[in-house]
């Protein structure tokens, strides 16, 4: 037991030295967007808080990218609701690209507000805890994804929530 405490302290000290070394250098200049993001709708900047609240989301929970990291060819923003996360993806990929992706299945044509699109799920999501609604846009497509928060009880179908949210988001999404 005593040996494991010593090893733990040694590892912690090493992590602190590593972290401190990374903090000592300054980076000059402005951050540049990830490749392929030019001209994409930015859900974090372009969706007003009032619309997020209408959807049942807390604007203060906003998170851009994936774990804060921008992705080439995508603009991504995520918010929390009472029992779910809602993520809006903006990409150059088309609906045809989505349909060809073997990770997704159960495609259904849907209409939300003024938009016609598709609703589907990840093939690996056997519990039905997540759902996507995707619409074409001149840039490629806009995806709305609803996922159950693991520690919460699912109060409704993720697809039903995604479709309702799509109607509320319709006026602020690009064509």
Sine and cosine of phi, psi and omega as CSV:
sin_phi,cos_phi,sin_psi,cos_psi,sin_omega,cos_omega
0.00,0.00,-0.72,0.70,-0.04,-1.00
-0.89,0.46,-0.61,0.79,0.01,-1.00
-0.90,0.43,-0.60,0.80,-0.01,-1.00
-0.94,0.35,-0.52,0.85,0.06,-1.00
-0.91,0.41,-0.67,0.74,0.02,-1.00
-0.89,0.45,-0.69,0.73,0.04,-1.00
-0.89,0.45,-0.67,0.74,0.02,-1.00
-0.88,0.48,-0.68,0.73,0.02,-1.00
-0.91,0.42,-0.64,0.77,0.01,-1.00
-0.90,0.45,-0.71,0.71,0.03,-1.00
-0.89,0.46,-0.68,0.73,0.01,-1.00
-0.89,0.46,-0.69,0.72,0.02,-1.00
-0.88,0.48,-0.68,0.74,0.03,-1.00
-0.88,0.47,-0.66,0.76,0.02,-1.00
-0.91,0.41,-0.63,0.78,0.01,-1.00
-0.91,0.41,-0.66,0.75,0.04,-1.00
-0.89,0.45,-0.69,0.72,0.01,-1.00
-0.88,0.47,-0.71,0.71,0.00,-1.00
-0.91,0.42,-0.68,0.74,0.00,-1.00
-0.90,0.43,-0.63,0.78,0.01,-1.00
-0.90,0.44,-0.60,0.80,0.01,-1.00
-0.95,0.32,-0.38,0.93,-0.04,-1.00
-1.00,0.03,-0.17,0.99,-0.14,-0.99
-0.99,0.12,-0.26,0.97,-0.04,-1.00
-0.98,-0.20,0.61,-0.79,0.02,-1.00
-0.99,-0.12,0.57,-0.82,0.04,-1.00
-0.94,-0.34,0.80,-0.59,-0.02,-1.00
-1.00,-0.03,0.45,-0.89,0.12,-0.99
1.00,-0.05,0.03,-1.00,-0.03,-1.00
-1.00,-0.09,0.51,-0.86,0.06,-1.00
-0.92,0.39,0.60,-0.80,0.04,-1.00
-0.94,-0.34,0.57,-0.82,0.02,-1.00
-0.92,0.39,0.40,-0.92,0.07,-1.00
-0.88,0.47,0.47,-0.88,-0.02,-1.00
-0.83,0.55,0.62,-0.78,0.07,-1.00
0.99,0.12,0.16,0.99,-0.01,-1.00
-1.00,-0.09,-0.13,0.99,-0.04,-1.00
-0.86,0.51,0.77,-0.64,0.05,-1.00
0.99,0.17,0.04,1.00,0.00,-1.00
-0.99,0.11,0.61,-0.80,0.16,-0.99
-0.85,0.52,0.70,-0.72,-0.02,-1.00
-0.94,-0.34,0.99,-0.16,-0.08,-1.00
-0.87,0.50,-0.54,0.84,0.01,-1.00
-0.91,0.42,-0.58,0.81,-0.04,-1.00
-1.00,-0.06,-0.51,0.86,-0.21,-0.98
-0.98,-0.18,-0.06,1.00,0.07,-1.00
-0.97,-0.25,0.90,-0.43,-0.03,-1.00
-0.92,0.40,0.51,-0.86,0.03,-1.00
-0.83,0.56,-0.60,0.80,-0.02,-1.00
-0.88,0.47,-0.58,0.81,0.04,-1.00
-0.95,0.32,-0.66,0.75,0.03,-1.00
-0.86,0.50,-0.70,0.72,0.01,-1.00
-0.90,0.44,-0.59,0.80,0.04,-1.00
-0.88,0.47,-0.57,0.82,0.00,-1.00
-0.97,0.22,-0.26,0.97,-0.03,-1.00
0.99,-0.11,0.40,0.92,-0.02,-1.00
-0.95,-0.30,0.43,-0.90,0.06,-1.00
-0.99,-0.13,0.95,-0.32,-0.02,-1.00
-0.83,0.55,-0.45,0.89,-0.01,-1.00
-0.93,0.35,-0.24,0.97,-0.02,-1.00
-1.00,-0.02,0.13,0.99,-0.07,-1.00
-0.82,0.57,0.73,-0.68,0.08,-1.00
-0.68,-0.73,0.82,-0.57,0.02,-1.00
-1.00,-0.08,0.44,-0.90,0.03,-1.00
0.94,0.35,-0.31,-0.95,0.09,-1.00
-0.93,-0.36,0.91,-0.41,-0.11,-0.99
0.81,0.59,0.61,0.79,0.05,-1.00
0.99,0.15,0.03,1.00,-0.04,-1.00
-0.96,-0.28,0.83,-0.56,0.05,-1.00
-0.92,0.38,0.53,-0.85,-0.06,-1.00
-0.91,-0.41,0.70,-0.71,0.03,-1.00
-0.85,0.53,0.76,-0.65,0.04,-1.00
0.99,0.14,0.12,0.99,-0.06,-1.00
-0.64,-0.77,0.51,-0.86,0.29,-0.96
-0.85,-0.53,0.82,-0.58,-0.14,-0.99
-0.75,-0.66,0.69,-0.73,0.08,-1.00
-0.60,-0.80,0.65,-0.76,-0.11,-0.99
-0.76,-0.65,0.61,-0.79,0.05,-1.00
-0.70,-0.72,0.32,-0.95,0.05,-1.00
-0.97,-0.25,0.62,-0.79,0.17,-0.99
-0.94,-0.34,-0.31,-0.95,-0.05,-1.00
-0.92,0.40,-0.64,0.77,-0.02,-1.00
-0.71,-0.70,0.08,1.00,-0.10,-0.99
-0.64,-0.77,0.33,-0.94,0.21,-0.98
-0.97,-0.23,0.58,-0.81,0.13,-0.99
-0.83,-0.56,0.80,-0.60,0.01,-1.00
-0.87,-0.50,0.70,-0.71,0.11,-0.99
-0.94,-0.35,0.83,-0.55,0.03,-1.00
-0.95,-0.32,0.73,-0.68,0.08,-1.00
-0.88,-0.47,0.81,-0.58,-0.13,-0.99
-0.51,-0.86,0.24,-0.97,0.08,-1.00
-1.00,0.07,-0.21,0.98,0.02,-1.00
-0.93,0.38,0.57,-0.82,-0.03,-1.00
-0.99,-0.13,0.18,-0.98,0.08,-1.00
-0.87,0.48,-0.58,0.81,0.04,-1.00
-0.89,0.46,-0.62,0.79,0.07,-1.00
-0.88,0.47,-0.67,0.75,0.00,-1.00
-0.89,0.46,-0.73,0.68,-0.02,-1.00
-0.87,0.49,-0.52,0.86,0.00,-1.00
-0.99,0.16,-0.21,0.98,-0.05,-1.00
-0.98,0.17,0.89,-0.46,-0.07,-1.00
-0.94,0.34,-0.12,0.99,0.07,-1.00
-0.96,0.27,-0.27,0.96,-0.07,-1.00
-0.88,-0.47,0.48,-0.88,0.01,-1.00
-0.35,-0.94,-0.01,-1.00,0.01,-1.00
0.93,0.35,0.58,0.81,-0.07,-1.00
-0.91,0.42,0.72,-0.69,0.09,-1.00
-0.72,-0.69,0.66,-0.75,0.12,-0.99
-0.96,0.27,0.69,-0.73,-0.01,-1.00
-0.68,-0.73,0.34,-0.94,0.14,-0.99
-0.81,-0.58,0.75,-0.66,0.02,-1.00
-0.70,-0.71,0.91,-0.41,-0.08,-1.00
0.90,0.44,-0.83,-0.55,-0.01,-1.00
-1.00,-0.10,0.08,1.00,-0.15,-0.99
-0.94,-0.33,0.60,-0.80,0.16,-0.99
-0.95,-0.31,0.70,-0.71,-0.02,-1.00
-0.41,-0.91,-0.44,-0.90,0.00,-1.00
-0.75,-0.66,0.48,-0.88,0.08,-1.00
-0.85,-0.52,0.64,-0.77,-0.06,-1.00
-0.28,-0.96,0.07,-1.00,0.01,-1.00
-0.70,-0.71,0.29,-0.96,0.15,-0.99
-0.93,0.36,0.67,-0.74,0.01,-1.00
-0.86,0.51,-0.59,0.81,-0.04,-1.00
-0.97,0.25,-0.14,0.99,-0.04,-1.00
-1.00,0.06,0.97,0.24,-0.06,-1.00
-0.94,0.33,-0.41,0.91,-0.01,-1.00
-1.00,0.09,-0.12,0.99,0.01,-1.00
0.92,0.39,0.51,0.86,-0.04,-1.00
-0.99,0.11,-0.14,0.99,-0.01,-1.00
-0.70,-0.72,0.39,-0.92,0.01,-1.00
-0.41,-0.91,0.54,-0.84,0.04,-1.00
-0.88,-0.47,0.60,-0.80,0.20,-0.98
-0.80,-0.60,0.82,-0.57,-0.09,-1.00
-0.79,-0.61,0.67,-0.74,-0.02,-1.00
-0.83,-0.56,0.57,-0.82,0.10,-1.00
-0.94,0.35,0.48,-0.87,0.10,-1.00
-0.57,-0.82,0.38,-0.92,-0.03,-1.00
-0.85,0.53,-0.49,0.87,0.02,-1.00
-0.97,0.22,-0.33,0.95,-0.07,-1.00
0.51,-0.86,-0.99,0.11,0.05,-1.00
-0.29,-0.96,0.30,-0.96,0.10,-0.99
-0.86,-0.52,0.79,-0.61,0.00,-1.00
-0.93,-0.36,0.68,-0.74,0.13,-0.99
-0.88,-0.48,0.85,-0.53,-0.07,-1.00
-0.86,-0.51,0.78,-0.63,0.08,-1.00
-0.91,-0.41,0.79,-0.62,0.02,-1.00
-0.76,-0.65,0.68,-0.74,0.06,-1.00
-0.91,0.41,0.68,-0.73,0.15,-0.99
-0.96,0.27,0.81,-0.59,-0.14,-0.99
-0.81,0.59,-0.62,0.79,-0.08,-1.00
-0.99,0.11,0.01,1.00,-0.07,-1.00
-0.94,-0.34,0.33,-0.94,0.08,-1.00
-1.00,0.05,0.76,-0.65,0.01,-1.00
-0.95,0.31,0.88,-0.48,-0.10,-1.00
-1.00,-0.04,-0.26,0.97,-0.06,-1.00
-0.36,-0.93,0.16,-0.99,0.08,-1.00
-0.92,0.39,0.73,-0.68,0.04,-1.00
-0.86,0.50,-0.57,0.82,0.01,-1.00
-0.93,0.37,-0.64,0.77,0.03,-1.00
-0.90,0.43,-0.68,0.74,0.03,-1.00
-0.90,0.43,-0.68,0.73,0.01,-1.00
-0.88,0.48,-0.66,0.75,0.01,-1.00
-0.93,0.37,-0.69,0.73,0.05,-1.00
-0.88,0.47,-0.69,0.73,0.02,-1.00
-0.89,0.46,-0.60,0.80,0.01,-1.00
-0.88,0.48,-0.62,0.78,0.04,-1.00
-0.89,0.45,-0.71,0.71,0.00,-1.00
-0.93,0.38,-0.56,0.83,-0.03,-1.00
-0.99,0.14,-0.33,0.94,-0.07,-1.00
-0.71,0.71,-0.75,0.66,-0.07,-1.00
-0.90,0.43,-0.37,0.93,-0.06,-1.00
-0.97,-0.24,-0.06,1.00,0.01,-1.00
-1.00,0.04,0.51,-0.86,0.01,-1.00
-0.96,0.29,0.42,-0.91,0.06,-1.00
-1.00,0.01,0.00,0.00,0.00,0.00
